[in-house]
Amino acid sequence: MTLHKEGVKILRNQTLFIFFTILMKGGWIFNTILSVQIILFILTLYFFRIPKRKFDRKDGVIYSPCDGKVVVIEETQEIEFYKDKKIQISIFMSPLNVHNQLYPISGEVKYTKYHPGKFLVAWHPKSSTDNERSTVVVENDKISILFRQIAGAVARRIITYSKVGETAISANEFGFIKFGSRIDLFLPIGTKINVELNQKVTAGQSIIATY
């Protein structure tokens, strides 16, 4: 297991706070503050963990882009890029899940766009269109899919590393969302779905669909 680079600065600052609190050597108030800081440090360390995993990267497979639970499977109108009917699959990530995101397929990055917005709870129906979010489209010679990072009520920063024209490789990292969030995938109608509602999935390993 390793530490994600997005957590280094936060953990460094927390370490400094702990160090200065120890130097103050106060009474029970300072001991309480120190205890809280240590607990927060451990929780932050856990949040930014990146476990070691093996990935198969098979052709014709759409892998889960994140750890979490499937909360939506439905046909809907995708209005940002395709402007057409698609199958939407949404995965909710709790603060306890690993929070880096991986490419669900290999191909070329055709589109990326960041949208500032609100911070509704991630399972709110309007979070997909109203919340802070970042959209990426990847396509190969067989399929084109859109996936969207969505901030939640706690998440306040979305990081997307994808750039138009780059080559995406399934299970390679494309982004990170800090502290609770959701990922929406939009797949072509007719794609064979391999997951069910409330199913827990693992980034880069669980098969969301095949094509």
Backbone as a printed PyTorch tensor [residue, N CA C, xyz], in Angstrom:
tensor([[[  0.8470,  -1.1910,   0.0000],
         [  0.0000,   0.0000,   0.0000],
         [  0.8860,   1.2460,   0.0000]],

        [[  0.4830,   2.2530,  -0.7790],
         [  1.2300,   3.4970,  -0.8560],
         [  0.3220,   4.6780,  -0.5050]],

        [[  0.9260,   5.8550,  -0.4000],
         [  0.1920,   7.0810,  -0.1050],
         [  0.0250,   7.8780,  -1.3940]],

        [[ -1.2110,   8.3270,  -1.6690],
         [ -1.4430,   9.1040,  -2.8780],
         [ -0.7850,  10.4720,  -2.7610]],

        [[ -0.2610,  10.9700,  -3.8810],
         [  0.4610,  12.2470,  -3.8790],
         [ -0.4270,  13.4190,  -3.4460]],

        [[ -1.7630,  13.3140,  -3.6610],
         [ -2.6570,  14.4000,  -3.2830],
         [ -2.7760,  14.5570,  -1.7680]],

        [[ -2.3500,  13.5350,  -1.0250],
         [ -2.4560,  13.6000,   0.4230],
         [ -1.1850,  14.0670,   1.1180]],

        [[ -0.0820,  14.1780,   0.3680],
         [  1.2160,  14.4960,   0.9810],
         [  1.1870,  15.8500,   1.6770]],

        [[  0.6950,  16.8830,   1.0060],
         [  0.6830,  18.2340,   1.5830],
         [ -0.2090,  18.2950,   2.8250]],

        [[ -1.3950,  17.6640,   2.7520],
         [ -2.3160,  17.6670,   3.8920],
         [ -1.6900,  16.9750,   5.0990]],

        [[ -1.0880,  15.8140,   4.8710],
         [ -0.4740,  15.0630,   5.9640],
         [  0.7490,  15.8030,   6.5230]],

        [[  1.4810,  16.4840,   5.6620],
         [  2.6290,  17.2760,   6.1290],
         [  2.1690,  18.4010,   7.0650]],

        [[  1.0900,  19.0890,   6.6780],
         [  0.5610,  20.1630,   7.5250],
         [  0.0460,  19.6270,   8.8540]],

        [[ -0.6270,  18.4680,   8.8010],
         [ -1.1260,  17.8750,  10.0350],
         [  0.0230,  17.4720,  10.9570]],

        [[  1.1160,  16.9740,  10.3710],
         [  2.2850,  16.5940,  11.1570],
         [  2.8850,  17.8060,  11.8610]],

        [[  2.9300,  18.9380,  11.1470],
         [  3.4590,  20.1740,  11.7390],
         [  2.5890,  20.6420,  12.9080]],

        [[  1.2630,  20.5610,  12.7390],
         [  0.3530,  20.9490,  13.8170],
         [  0.5590,  20.0740,  15.0540]],

        [[  0.7230,  18.7760,  14.8180],
         [  0.9560,  17.8490,  15.9320],
         [  2.2680,  18.1880,  16.6350]],

        [[  3.2970,  18.4660,  15.8500],
         [  4.6170,  18.7950,  16.4050],
         [  4.5580,  20.0510,  17.2810]],

        [[  3.9020,  21.0960,  16.7690],
         [  3.8150,  22.3420,  17.5350],
         [  2.9460,  22.1800,  18.7860]],

        [[  1.9150,  21.3510,  18.6940],
         [  1.0750,  21.0960,  19.8640],
         [  1.8670,  20.3850,  20.9550]],

        [[  2.7330,  19.4420,  20.5460],
         [  3.5840,  18.7340,  21.5170],
         [  4.5430,  19.7030,  22.1950]],

        [[  5.0840,  20.6500,  21.4160],
         [  6.0230,  21.6250,  21.9770],
         [  5.3680,  22.5370,  23.0110]],

        [[  4.0650,  22.7670,  22.8610],
         [  3.3620,  23.6790,  23.7720],
         [  3.2530,  23.1050,  25.1850]],

        [[  3.1810,  21.7890,  25.2990],
         [  3.1700,  21.0970,  26.6000],
         [  2.1800,  21.7270,  27.5820]],

        [[  0.9310,  21.7720,  27.2110],
         [ -0.0960,  22.3630,  28.0620],
         [ -0.7800,  21.3300,  28.9380]],

        [[ -1.9200,  21.7000,  29.4790],
         [ -2.6970,  20.8090,  30.3270],
         [ -3.6310,  19.9320,  29.5180]],

        [[ -4.7820,  19.6370,  30.1250],
         [ -5.7050,  18.6850,  29.4940],
         [ -6.2800,  19.2190,  28.1900]],

        [[ -6.3700,  20.5540,  28.0660],
         [ -6.9020,  21.1180,  26.8230],
         [ -5.9680,  20.7990,  25.6610]],

        [[ -4.6590,  20.9850,  25.8840],
         [ -3.6920,  20.7070,  24.8280],
         [ -3.6120,  19.2060,  24.5420]],

        [[ -3.7630,  18.4020,  25.5990],
         [ -3.7560,  16.9470,  25.3930],
         [ -4.9580,  16.5080,  24.5600]],

        [[ -6.0990,  17.1560,  24.8090],
         [ -7.2920,  16.8490,  24.0200],
         [ -7.0930,  17.2550,  22.5580]],

        [[ -6.5420,  18.4510,  22.3430],
         [ -6.2710,  18.9260,  20.9800],
         [ -5.3020,  17.9780,  20.2730]],

        [[ -4.2680,  17.5480,  21.0060],
         [ -3.2880,  16.6280,  20.4360],
         [ -3.9380,  15.3040,  20.0550]],

        [[ -4.8060,  14.7940,  20.9060],
         [ -5.4880,  13.5200,  20.6260],
         [ -6.3490,  13.6270,  19.3700]],

        [[ -7.0740,  14.7540,  19.2650],
         [ -7.9190,  14.9620,  18.0850],
         [ -7.0640,  15.0450,  16.8290]],

        [[ -5.9360,  15.7440,  16.8960],
         [ -5.0510,  15.8840,  15.7380],
         [ -4.4880,  14.5310,  15.3020]],

        [[ -4.1400,  13.6970,  16.2630],
         [ -3.6030,  12.3680,  15.9320],
         [ -4.6690,  11.5050,  15.2720]],

        [[ -5.8950,  11.5800,  15.7900],
         [ -6.9990,  10.8180,  15.1870],
         [ -7.2430,  11.2840,  13.7530]],

        [[ -7.2530,  12.6070,  13.5410],
         [ -7.4420,  13.1450,  12.1960],
         [ -6.3140,  12.7210,  11.2620]],

        [[ -5.1030,  12.6830,  11.7830],
         [ -3.9480,  12.2580,  10.9840],
         [ -4.1150,  10.8120,  10.5200]],

        [[ -4.5380,   9.9460,  11.4360],
         [ -4.7300,   8.5260,  11.0960],
         [ -5.8430,   8.3620,  10.0600]],

        [[ -6.9550,   9.1190,  10.2550],
         [ -8.0640,   9.0430,   9.2970],
         [ -7.6480,   9.5540,   7.9270]],

        [[ -6.8740,  10.6290,   7.8900],
         [ -6.4030,  11.1760,   6.6140],
         [ -5.4560,  10.2000,   5.9280]],

        [[ -4.5800,   9.5950,   6.7000],
         [ -3.6580,   8.5910,   6.1660],
         [ -4.4370,   7.4430,   5.5340]],

        [[ -5.5030,   7.0100,   6.2030],
         [ -6.3460,   5.9350,   5.6840],
         [ -7.0620,   6.3610,   4.4100]],

        [[ -7.5360,   7.6150,   4.3700],
         [ -8.2760,   8.1010,   3.2110],
         [ -7.4080,   8.1440,   1.9680]],

        [[ -6.1510,   8.5410,   2.0980],
         [ -5.2750,   8.7060,   0.9420],
         [ -4.4760,   7.4440,   0.6170]],

        [[ -4.8550,   6.3140,   1.1820],
         [ -4.1560,   5.0680,   0.9040],
         [ -4.4210,   4.6120,  -0.5370]],

        [[ -3.4460,   3.9840,  -1.1550],
         [ -3.6030,   3.3650,  -2.4680],
         [ -3.1250,   1.9200,  -2.3520]],

        [[ -4.0420,   0.9660,  -2.3000],
         [ -3.6330,  -0.4340,  -2.1460],
         [ -2.9910,  -0.9860,  -3.4130]],

        [[ -2.1310,  -1.9580,  -3.2480],
         [ -1.5190,  -2.6180,  -4.4050],
         [ -2.5200,  -3.6160,  -4.9840]],

        [[ -2.7700,  -3.5070,  -6.2840],
         [ -3.7270,  -4.3940,  -6.9460],
         [ -3.1870,  -4.8480,  -8.2980]],

        [[ -3.6500,  -6.0130,  -8.7330],
         [ -3.3110,  -6.5100, -10.0640],
         [ -4.5040,  -6.2880, -10.9890]],

        [[ -4.2280,  -5.8650, -12.2250],
         [ -5.2860,  -5.5570, -13.1830],
         [ -5.1200,  -6.4120, -14.4370]],

        [[ -6.2550,  -6.9620, -14.9310],
         [ -6.2240,  -7.8260, -16.1120],
         [ -6.1780,  -7.0400, -17.4200]],

        [[ -6.9440,  -5.9200, -17.5090],
         [ -6.9960,  -5.0680, -18.7010],
         [ -7.4050,  -5.8580, -19.9470]],

        [[ -8.5390,  -6.5380, -19.8840],
         [ -9.0380,  -7.2970, -21.0250],
         [ -9.7630,  -6.3860, -22.0070]],

        [[ -9.7030,  -6.7370, -23.2890],
         [-10.4360,  -5.9920, -24.3140],
         [-11.9300,  -6.2610, -24.1780]],

        [[-12.7480,  -5.2880, -24.5730],
         [-14.1880,  -5.4640, -24.5580],
         [-14.8100,  -5.3820, -23.1780]],

        [[-14.0380,  -4.9100, -22.2000],
         [-14.5020,  -4.8500, -20.8170],
         [-14.4720,  -3.4050, -20.3200]],

        [[-15.5300,  -2.9970, -19.6230],
         [-15.5640,  -1.6950, -18.9580],
         [-15.4170,  -1.9450, -17.4670]],

        [[-14.2960,  -1.5200, -16.9180],
         [-14.0180,  -1.7470, -15.5090],
         [-14.5750,  -0.6140, -14.6560]],

        [[-14.7730,  -0.8930, -13.3950],
         [-15.2130,   0.1560, -12.4860],
         [-14.1180,   1.2030, -12.3540]],

        [[-14.4610,   2.4910, -12.4630],
         [-13.4470,   3.5430, -12.3260],
         [-13.1050,   3.8640, -10.8750]],

        [[-13.8510,   3.2800,  -9.9260],
         [-13.6130,   3.6120,  -8.5210],
         [-14.1390,   2.5080,  -7.6100]],

        [[-13.7360,   2.5640,  -6.3560],
         [-14.3280,   1.7220,  -5.3150],
         [-15.6430,   2.3630,  -4.8800]],

        [[-16.6120,   1.5530,  -4.4940],
         [-17.8610,   2.1180,  -4.0070],
         [-19.0370,   1.1920,  -4.1980]],

        [[-20.2350,   1.7720,  -4.2250],
         [-21.4740,   1.0110,  -4.3530],
         [-22.3020,   1.5570,  -5.5050]],

        [[-22.8280,   0.6720,  -6.3240],
         [-23.6650,   1.0700,  -7.4600],
         [-25.0110,   1.5690,  -6.9390]],

        [[-25.3370,   2.8200,  -7.2490],
         [-26.5760,   3.4120,  -6.7280],
         [-27.5720,   3.7790,  -7.8270]],

        [[-27.1360,   3.7820,  -9.0860],
         [-28.0390,   4.0950, -10.2080],
         [-27.6930,   3.2140, -11.3970]],

        [[-28.7190,   2.6090, -11.9990],
         [-28.6060,   1.9500, -13.3010],
         [-29.8860,   2.2970, -14.0540]],

        [[-29.7750,   3.1600, -15.0570],
         [-30.9870,   3.5960, -15.7570],
         [-30.6460,   4.2060, -17.1090]],

        [[-31.6270,   4.2270, -17.9920],
         [-31.4790,   4.9370, -19.2570],
         [-31.7990,   6.4070, -19.0240]],

        [[-30.9680,   7.2810, -19.5650],
         [-31.1670,   8.7090, -19.3500],
         [-30.6190,   9.4870, -20.5420]],

        [[-30.9450,  10.7610, -20.6050],
         [-30.4450,  11.6300, -21.6690],
         [-29.1390,  12.2650, -21.2060]],

        [[-28.0590,  12.0060, -21.9240],
         [-26.7770,  12.6250, -21.5990],
         [-26.7210,  13.9490, -22.3610]],

        [[-26.6570,  15.0720, -21.6430],
         [-26.8610,  16.3770, -22.2750],
         [-25.5790,  17.1800, -22.4960]],

        [[-24.4530,  16.7200, -21.9460],
         [-23.2400,  17.5320, -22.0700],
         [-22.4680,  17.2780, -23.3540]],

        [[-22.2580,  16.0260, -23.7030],
         [-21.3820,  15.6890, -24.8340],
         [-22.1210,  14.9670, -25.9530]],

        [[-22.7470,  13.8330, -25.6390],
         [-23.4110,  13.0420, -26.6790],
         [-24.7520,  13.6480, -27.0960]],

        [[-25.4370,  14.2500, -26.0900],
         [-26.7890,  14.7690, -26.3260],
         [-27.6800,  13.6840, -26.9320]],

        [[-27.6370,  12.5360, -26.2830],
         [-28.3670,  11.3580, -26.7520],
         [-28.6600,  10.4630, -25.5470]],

        [[-29.5040,   9.4660, -25.7790],
         [-29.8680,   8.5400, -24.7060],
         [-28.7200,   7.5750, -24.4440]],

        [[-28.4170,   7.3840, -23.1440],
         [-27.3420,   6.4950, -22.7280],
         [-27.7810,   5.7020, -21.4980]],

        [[-27.0010,   4.6850, -21.1580],
         [-27.2030,   3.9700, -19.9050],
         [-26.3160,   4.6240, -18.8560]],

        [[-26.9270,   5.1400, -17.8120],
         [-26.1680,   5.7660, -16.7310],
         [-25.9690,   4.7750, -15.5960]],

        [[-24.7250,   4.6500, -15.1590],
         [-24.3890,   3.8510, -13.9840],
         [-23.6460,   4.7690, -13.0250]],

        [[-24.1540,   4.9050, -11.8180],
         [-23.5450,   5.7820, -10.8270],
         [-22.9990,   4.9610,  -9.6690]],

        [[-21.8060,   5.3270,  -9.2150],
         [-21.1430,   4.6360,  -8.1130],
         [-20.8570,   5.6410,  -7.0090]],

        [[-21.3770,   5.3800,  -5.8250],
         [-21.1750,   6.2680,  -4.6800],
         [-19.9700,   5.8040,  -3.8820]],

        [[-19.1040,   6.7670,  -3.5280],
         [-17.9280,   6.4860,  -2.7190],
         [-18.1010,   7.1170,  -1.3390]],

        [[-18.0240,   6.3290,  -0.3100],
         [-18.0570,   6.8660,   1.0520],
         [-16.6480,   7.3500,   1.4090]],

        [[-16.5120,   8.1400,   2.4730],
         [-15.1710,   8.5800,   2.8810],
         [-14.2300,   7.4380,   3.2340]],

        [[-14.7670,   6.2360,   3.4430],
         [-13.9230,   5.0930,   3.7910],
         [-13.3630,   4.3730,   2.5760]],

        [[-13.9000,   4.6680,   1.3940],
         [-13.4160,   4.0320,   0.1720],
         [-12.0900,   4.6390,  -0.2810]],

        [[-11.3280,   3.8600,  -1.0720],
         [-10.1690,   4.4060,  -1.7760],
         [-10.7020,   5.4220,  -2.7880]],

        [[-10.0570,   6.5840,  -2.8990],
         [-10.6580,   7.6830,  -3.6550],
         [ -9.9290,   8.1140,  -4.9180]],

        [[ -8.9770,   7.3300,  -5.3990],
         [ -8.4440,   7.6590,  -6.7170],
         [ -9.3150,   6.9900,  -7.7720]],

        [[ -9.3360,   7.5520,  -8.9790],
         [-10.1720,   7.0250, -10.0530],
         [ -9.3100,   6.5070, -11.1990]],

        [[ -9.7560,   5.4050, -11.8010],
         [ -9.0130,   4.7280, -12.8620],
         [ -9.8160,   4.7220, -14.1520]],

        [[ -9.1060,   4.7590, -15.2820],
         [ -9.7840,   4.6820, -16.5790],
         [-10.5480,   3.3600, -16.6940]],

        [[-11.8240,   3.4230, -17.0770],
         [-12.6030,   2.1860, -17.2180],
         [-12.3100,   1.4200, -18.5050]],

        [[-11.8080,   2.1170, -19.5320],
         [-11.4370,   1.4670, -20.7910],
         [-10.1520,   2.1080, -21.3130]],

        [[ -9.5600,   1.4420, -22.3050],
         [ -8.4230,   2.0270, -23.0060],
         [ -8.9240,   2.7370, -24.2610]],

        [[ -8.1980,   3.7530, -24.6980],
         [ -8.5730,   4.4990, -25.8950],
         [ -7.9250,   5.8630, -25.9160]],

        [[ -8.5460,   6.7820, -26.6260],
         [ -8.0430,   8.1530, -26.7090],
         [ -8.9680,   9.0900, -25.9440]],

        [[ -8.3830,  10.0090, -25.1730],
         [ -9.1750,  11.0100, -24.4690],
         [ -9.6760,  12.0270, -25.4930]],

        [[-10.9930,  12.0990, -25.6820],
         [-11.5920,  12.9730, -26.6830],
         [-12.1280,  14.2760, -26.1060]],

        [[-12.3720,  14.3020, -24.8030],
         [-13.0390,  15.4820, -24.2250],
         [-12.8040,  15.5070, -22.7280]],

        [[-12.5090,  16.6770, -22.2060],
         [-12.4630,  16.8850, -20.7550],
         [-13.0200,  18.2690, -20.4530]],

        [[-13.7470,  18.3820, -19.3620],
         [-14.2570,  19.6950, -18.9600],
         [-14.5770,  19.7070, -17.4740]],

        [[-14.0800,  20.7470, -16.8000],
         [-14.3750,  20.9540, -15.3870],
         [-15.5310,  21.9300, -15.2460]],

        [[-16.4720,  21.6050, -14.3290],
         [-17.6280,  22.4660, -14.0760],
         [-17.6590,  22.8380, -12.5930]],

        [[-17.5200,  24.1110, -12.2460],
         [-17.7530,  24.4990, -10.8550],
         [-19.2300,  24.3320, -10.5280]],

        [[-19.5560,  24.2000,  -9.2630],
         [-20.9740,  24.0100,  -8.9290],
         [-21.2230,  23.9100,  -7.4510]],

        [[-22.3810,  23.3290,  -7.1090],
         [-22.8120,  23.2050,  -5.7230],
         [-22.1610,  21.9920,  -5.0650]],

        [[-22.5530,  21.7470,  -3.8110],
         [-22.0350,  20.5950,  -3.0720],
         [-23.1940,  19.8600,  -2.4040]],

        [[-24.1710,  19.4520,  -3.2350],
         [-25.2720,  18.6360,  -2.7290],
         [-24.7270,  17.2690,  -2.3420]],

        [[-25.4550,  16.5490,  -1.4860],
         [-25.0280,  15.1860,  -1.1590],
         [-24.9150,  14.3880,  -2.4500]],

        [[-23.9230,  13.4860,  -2.5150],
         [-23.5770,  12.8240,  -3.7720],
         [-24.7060,  11.9720,  -4.3420]],

        [[-25.6440,  11.5030,  -3.4760],
         [-26.7270,  10.6670,  -4.0010],
         [-27.9480,  11.4910,  -4.4200]],

        [[-27.8790,  12.8030,  -4.2800],
         [-28.9950,  13.6650,  -4.6970],
         [-29.1590,  13.5820,  -6.2180]],

        [[-30.4080,  13.4700,  -6.7320],
         [-30.6310,  13.3410,  -8.1810],
         [-30.0030,  14.4620,  -9.0070]],

        [[-29.9250,  15.6730,  -8.4470],
         [-29.3920,  16.8100,  -9.2050],
         [-27.8810,  16.9820,  -9.0430]],

        [[-27.2420,  16.1150,  -8.2560],
         [-25.8000,  16.2660,  -8.0580],
         [-25.0300,  16.0680,  -9.3590]],

        [[-25.5780,  15.2440, -10.2630],
         [-24.9130,  14.9560, -11.5340],
         [-24.8200,  16.1830, -12.4340]],

        [[-25.7710,  17.1220, -12.2810],
         [-25.7920,  18.2990, -13.1540],
         [-25.5220,  19.6070, -12.4210]],

        [[-25.6960,  19.6320, -11.0870],
         [-25.5700,  20.8790, -10.3340],
         [-24.2930,  20.9820,  -9.5170]],

        [[-23.7060,  19.8430,  -9.1380],
         [-22.5270,  19.8730,  -8.2750],
         [-21.2430,  20.1850,  -9.0400]],

        [[-20.2090,  20.5310,  -8.2790],
         [-18.8700,  20.6000,  -8.8730],
         [-18.5730,  19.2450,  -9.5040]],

        [[-18.0660,  19.2460, -10.7360],
         [-17.8740,  17.9840, -11.4500],
         [-16.8470,  18.1450, -12.5660]],

        [[-16.3500,  17.0250, -13.0420],
         [-15.3900,  17.0140, -14.1390],
         [-15.7050,  15.8370, -15.0500]],

        [[-15.8250,  16.1210, -16.3410],
         [-16.2450,  15.1110, -17.3160],
         [-15.0890,  14.7120, -18.2190]],

        [[-14.9860,  13.4100, -18.4980],
         [-13.9740,  12.8740, -19.4070],
         [-14.6630,  11.9110, -20.3840]],

        [[-14.2830,  11.9860, -21.6530],
         [-14.7750,  11.0420, -22.6550],
         [-13.5740,  10.3050, -23.2480]],

        [[-13.6580,   8.9830, -23.2560],
         [-12.6230,   8.1460, -23.8680],
         [-13.2850,   7.2540, -24.9050]],

        [[-12.6490,   7.1250, -26.0590],
         [-13.2030,   6.2250, -27.0690],
         [-12.0900,   5.4550, -27.7640]],

        [[-12.4610,   4.2550, -28.1940],
         [-11.5670,   3.4440, -29.0180],
         [-12.3150,   3.0390, -30.2770]],

        [[-11.8210,   2.0800, -31.0190],
         [-12.4660,   1.7360, -32.2950],
         [-13.7650,   0.9580, -32.1240]],

        [[-14.1380,   0.6320, -30.8620],
         [-15.3610,  -0.1380, -30.6290],
         [-16.4070,   0.5950, -29.7940]],

        [[-15.9740,   1.5390, -28.9630],
         [-16.9280,   2.1590, -28.0430],
         [-16.4390,   3.5440, -27.6280]],

        [[-17.3910,   4.3810, -27.2570],
         [-17.1100,   5.6980, -26.6750],
         [-17.9260,   5.8100, -25.4010]],

        [[-17.2640,   6.1570, -24.2950],
         [-17.9930,   6.2920, -23.0310],
         [-17.6000,   7.6000, -22.3450]],

        [[-18.5280,   8.0950, -21.5530],
         [-18.3020,   9.3060, -20.7710],
         [-18.3390,   8.9300, -19.3010]],

        [[-17.4200,   9.4850, -18.5170],
         [-17.4620,   9.2860, -17.0770],
         [-17.2190,  10.6220, -16.4090]],

        [[-17.9080,  10.8210, -15.2870],
         [-17.9490,  12.1350, -14.6570],
         [-17.6550,  12.0200, -13.1600]],

        [[-16.6540,  12.7500, -12.6970],
         [-16.3660,  12.8620, -11.2660],
         [-17.3000,  13.9170, -10.6780]],

        [[-17.9540,  13.5770,  -9.5830],
         [-18.9210,  14.4980,  -8.9720],
         [-18.5770,  14.6900,  -7.4980]],

        [[-18.4450,  15.9430,  -7.0850],
         [-18.1820,  16.2430,  -5.6760],
         [-19.4410,  16.0210,  -4.8630]],

        [[-19.2690,  15.7440,  -3.5690],
         [-20.4070,  15.5750,  -2.6740],
         [-20.4800,  16.7120,  -1.6770]],

        [[-21.2320,  16.5030,  -0.6180],
         [-21.4010,  17.5370,   0.4000],
         [-20.1070,  17.8040,   1.1540]],

        [[-19.2600,  16.7770,   1.2600],
         [-17.9880,  16.9210,   1.9680],
         [-16.8440,  17.2150,   1.0070]],

        [[-16.8780,  16.5630,  -0.1670],
         [-15.8070,  16.7690,  -1.1480],
         [-15.7940,  18.2060,  -1.6430]],

        [[-14.6090,  18.8140,  -1.6580],
         [-14.4830,  20.2100,  -2.0790],
         [-13.4280,  20.3890,  -3.1570]],

        [[-12.8890,  19.3180,  -3.6580],
         [-11.9070,  19.4730,  -4.7070],
         [-11.8310,  18.2200,  -5.5530]],

        [[-11.9720,  18.4180,  -6.8560],
         [-11.8450,  17.3410,  -7.8310],
         [-10.5530,  17.5510,  -8.6080]],

        [[ -9.7580,  16.4960,  -8.7420],
         [ -8.5440,  16.5630,  -9.5390],
         [ -8.6970,  15.6170, -10.7160]],

        [[ -8.4960,  16.1320, -11.9310],
         [ -8.5470,  15.3250, -13.1440],
         [ -7.2410,  15.4930, -13.8990]],

        [[ -6.5550,  14.3920, -14.1610],
         [ -5.2620,  14.4540, -14.8380],
         [ -5.3860,  14.3180, -16.3570]],

        [[ -6.5420,  13.9000, -16.8530],
         [ -6.7280,  13.6270, -18.2780],
         [ -6.5880,  14.8930, -19.1190]],

        [[ -6.0040,  14.7250, -20.3230],
         [ -5.9080,  15.8040, -21.2940],
         [ -6.3160,  15.2690, -22.6640]],

        [[ -7.0250,  16.0940, -23.4230],
         [ -7.4960,  15.6950, -24.7470],
         [ -6.3110,  15.2860, -25.6170]],

        [[ -6.4730,  14.1450, -26.2950],
         [ -5.4270,  13.6430, -27.1760],
         [ -4.5260,  12.6160, -26.5370]],

        [[ -4.5590,  12.5110, -25.2190],
         [ -3.7380,  11.5210, -24.5360],
         [ -4.2970,  10.1180, -24.7260]],

        [[ -3.4180,   9.1320, -24.5790],
         [ -3.8450,   7.7400, -24.6380],
         [ -4.2380,   7.2810, -23.2400]],

        [[ -5.4560,   6.7970, -23.1050],
         [ -5.9300,   6.2550, -21.8330],
         [ -5.7180,   4.7480, -21.8180]],

        [[ -5.2390,   4.2220, -20.7200],
         [ -5.0590,   2.7740, -20.5450],
         [ -5.9080,   2.3390, -19.3720]],

        [[ -6.7720,   1.3750, -19.5950],
         [ -7.6940,   0.9440, -18.5500],
         [ -6.9490,   0.5810, -17.2760]],

        [[ -7.5080,   1.0270, -16.1490],
         [ -6.9730,   0.8060, -14.8070],
         [ -5.7990,   1.7190, -14.4660]],

        [[ -5.3750,   2.5880, -15.4140],
         [ -4.4200,   3.6380, -15.0490],
         [ -5.1820,   4.8000, -14.4160]],

        [[ -4.5450,   5.5280, -13.5490],
         [ -5.2180,   6.5920, -12.8140],
         [ -5.5110,   7.8020, -13.7010]],

        [[ -6.7270,   8.3570, -13.5410],
         [ -7.0450,   9.5940, -14.2540],
         [ -7.4580,  10.7240, -13.3150]],

        [[ -7.6880,  10.4410, -12.0220],
         [ -8.1040,  11.5260, -11.1450],
         [ -8.2630,  11.1100,  -9.6990]],

        [[ -8.6770,  12.1080,  -8.9010],
         [ -8.8580,  11.9080,  -7.4590],
         [ -9.9100,  12.8980,  -6.9740]],

        [[-10.7670,  12.4620,  -6.0460],
         [-11.7450,  13.3550,  -5.4200],
         [-11.5220,  13.2910,  -3.9160]],

        [[-11.4410,  14.4580,  -3.2860],
         [-11.1310,  14.4890,  -1.8600],
         [-12.3940,  14.4440,  -0.9960]],

        [[-12.5000,  13.3740,  -0.2070],
         [-13.4740,  13.2340,   0.8880],
         [-14.9330,  13.0750,   0.4400]],

        [[-15.2630,  11.9100,  -0.0730],
         [-16.6550,  11.5630,  -0.3600],
         [-17.1230,  12.0700,  -1.7040]],

        [[-17.7310,  11.2250,  -2.5270],
         [-18.0460,  11.6420,  -3.8820],
         [-18.7930,  10.5660,  -4.6580]],

        [[-18.8590,  10.7730,  -5.9740],
         [-19.5980,   9.8580,  -6.8340],
         [-19.0330,   9.9100,  -8.2490]],

        [[-19.1400,   8.7820,  -8.9700],
         [-18.7550,   8.7210, -10.3800],
         [-19.9670,   8.2630, -11.1890]],

        [[-20.2640,   8.9890, -12.2600],
         [-21.2970,   8.5800, -13.2110],
         [-20.6290,   8.1010, -14.4940]],

        [[-21.1000,   6.9750, -15.0170],
         [-20.6700,   6.5100, -16.3230],
         [-21.8600,   6.5430, -17.2720]],

        [[-21.6200,   6.9140, -18.5270],
         [-22.6650,   6.9190, -19.5400],
         [-22.2080,   6.0150, -20.6850]],

        [[-22.9390,   4.9240, -20.8570],
         [-22.5710,   3.8830, -21.8040],
         [-23.5870,   3.8060, -22.9410]],

        [[-23.1710,   3.3140, -24.1220],
         [-24.1170,   3.1970, -25.2390],
         [-25.2900,   2.2710, -24.9070]],

        [[-26.4590,   2.6090, -25.4250],
         [-27.6180,   1.7250, -25.2800],
         [-27.2910,   0.3790, -25.9100]],

        [[-27.6120,  -0.6860, -25.2130],
         [-27.3130,  -2.0260, -25.7130],
         [-26.0730,  -2.6330, -25.0930]],

        [[-25.2970,  -1.8210, -24.3600],
         [-24.1310,  -2.3630, -23.6590],
         [-24.5950,  -3.3720, -22.6110]],

        [[-23.9160,  -4.5000, -22.5190],
         [-24.3020,  -5.5350, -21.5560],
         [-23.8090,  -5.1510, -20.1600]],

        [[-24.7450,  -4.9000, -19.2600],
         [-24.4080,  -4.4850, -17.8990],
         [-24.1540,  -5.7040, -17.0240]],

        [[-23.0770,  -5.6570, -16.2630],
         [-22.6780,  -6.8010, -15.4360],
         [-22.8230,  -6.5500, -13.9370]],

        [[-23.4150,  -5.4250, -13.5500],
         [-23.5660,  -5.1230, -12.1250],
         [-25.0350,  -4.9070, -11.7900]],

        [[-25.3240,  -4.9120, -10.4970],
         [-26.6760,  -4.6870, -10.0110],
         [-26.6750,  -3.5430,  -9.0010]],

        [[-27.8570,  -3.0030,  -8.7330],
         [-27.9870,  -1.9450,  -7.7390],
         [-27.4950,  -2.4290,  -6.3760]],

        [[-26.8170,  -1.5530,  -5.6510],
         [-26.2830,  -1.8030,  -4.3050],
         [-25.0970,  -2.7640,  -4.2910]],

        [[-24.6230,  -3.1360,  -5.4780],
         [-23.4400,  -3.9940,  -5.5380],
         [-22.1880,  -3.1880,  -5.2460]],

        [[-21.2920,  -3.7360,  -4.4360],
         [-20.0140,  -3.0770,  -4.1730],
         [-19.0290,  -3.4270,  -5.2840]],

        [[-18.2900,  -2.4150,  -5.7290],
         [-17.3530,  -2.6140,  -6.8340],
         [-15.9600,  -2.1170,  -6.4440]],

        [[-14.9560,  -2.6310,  -7.1480],
         [-13.5650,  -2.2890,  -6.8880],
         [-12.9450,  -1.7020,  -8.1420]],

        [[-12.2620,  -0.5830,  -7.9970],
         [-11.6640,   0.1110,  -9.1360],
         [-10.6830,  -0.7740,  -9.8890]],

        [[-10.8600,  -0.8280, -11.2180],
         [ -9.9340,  -1.5570, -12.0650],
         [-10.0740,  -3.0560, -12.0390]],

        [[-10.9800,  -3.5770, -11.1940],
         [-11.1430,  -5.0230, -11.0840],
         [-12.5730,  -5.4740, -11.3700]],

        [[-13.5550,  -4.7900, -10.7930],
         [-14.9480,  -5.1670, -11.0170],
         [-15.3460,  -4.7990, -12.4580]],

        [[-16.0410,  -5.7070, -13.1170],
         [-16.4970,  -5.4670, -14.4980],
         [-17.8800,  -4.8370, -14.4580]],

        [[-17.9550,  -3.5950, -14.9040],
         [-19.2330,  -2.8760, -14.9420],
         [-20.0680,  -3.3420, -16.1220]],

        [[-19.4390,  -3.5230, -17.2720],
         [-20.1540,  -3.9110, -18.4890],
         [-19.1730,  -4.4840, -19.5050]],

        [[-19.7260,  -5.1190, -20.5360],
         [-18.9250,  -5.6260, -21.6490],
         [-19.4870,  -5.1150, -22.9590]],

        [[-18.6490,  -5.0540, -23.9870],
         [-19.0860,  -4.5560, -25.3060],
         [-18.4060,  -5.3140, -26.4150]]])
